[in-house]
């Protein structure tokens, strides 16, 4: 399984830039970029902060995706 997210869409819907979201969560803009691109899975603490700032349930931002096994 892997974690996928809808962070970019939720951030845009909230009218926030990556810089604004990073500032509200106390992380770097690069961290937000990495999470949005799916190259970084946030800690539970950061995921909860993102959900709070975006006023969304955490499960609407982060989901598990099954990866076919060989």
N, C-alpha and C positions, 0 to 999 in steps of 0.2 A: 504494500500500500504506500501511497504517497499523499502528502498534503497539497491540496490546491486551494486557491483563494480567489475572492472577488473584491479584493481590497481596492484596486484601482477604480473600479466602477462605483463602489460605495463612497470612496473619497471624492470622486468627481460629482456624484449626486449630492454630496454634502457641500459642494462648492469650495472645497479646500485644495490648496496646492500641496505638493509633497513637502515643501518647506514648512507650511503651517501645521500640517499633521505631525511632522517630526518634532516641531517645537512643543506642541501640546502633549506629546508622548515622552519627551525628554530623550529622544534618540537622534541620530544623524539623518540627514536627507538620504544618504547612501543606504542606510538600513531600510528605509521605506522603499526605495527603488528596488533593493534586493528582494524584499518580501513580495512586492508587486510582481516582479519577474519570476517569482517562484524558485529563486536560487538560494533563498534563506528562509528557513522555517523559524518563526519567532518563538521566543520563550512563551510560556503560558501567561506570565505577567504582562508582556508586551501585547499579546493577543487580546487579553482582557482590557488593557488600556485602549487599544484600537477600537474595540467594540464599544467601550464607554464613550469615547470621543465622537465616534460616528453614530452613536445612539442606535446600534444594531445588535441583534443577538450574535454571540460569537459563532454560532453554527451557521449563520448566514454569511459570515466572512470566510470561515475556514472549514473545509470538508475533506474527508478521506476519499481518495480515488483508488479503486482496485487496479492493480497493474497485472496484466496476464502473466502467469508464470510459465516457464518452459518445461 
